[in-house]
């Protein structure tokens, strides 16, 4: 596993773990699903989802999740752990 922020442009990964505060994601807070404000999950970033890195050149990153493009703060991206997959 590695942080999402280290994925190279054009590379793909599967989200394996989200290590953020309870107000950002139920997957990382230890509470039952639906018991906290899941801002990261509301963006479509969930364990098991496939992502593609579109831009990773310092500052915010740009990635593709499903058919959406999302910009994420680099600090948040470093708390999202992925398994790199070949495509």
CORPEUR-V884632 format. One line per field, one symbol per residue. phi: phi as a letter, one per 30 degrees, with the letter a starting at -180 (. if undefined). psi: psi as a letter, one per 40 degrees, with the letter a starting at -180 (. if undefined). burial: # if it has 16 or more other C-alpha atoms within 10 Angstrom, else .. Layout:
phi = ???
psi = ???
burial = ???
This chain:
phi = .adedcddeidcacdcabcbdedcaddcciddeicbdcdddddjcbejdcbbdcbbbiidcbbcbhcccbcbdeddddcccbcdbdb
psi = iiideehiheiiihhdihgiidedhddeeeiiheeihgddddeehiheihihhdhgfiaiihihhbeihhhihddddeehhihhih.
burial = .####.#....###########.######......#.#.#....###..#######...######....#.#.#.#########...
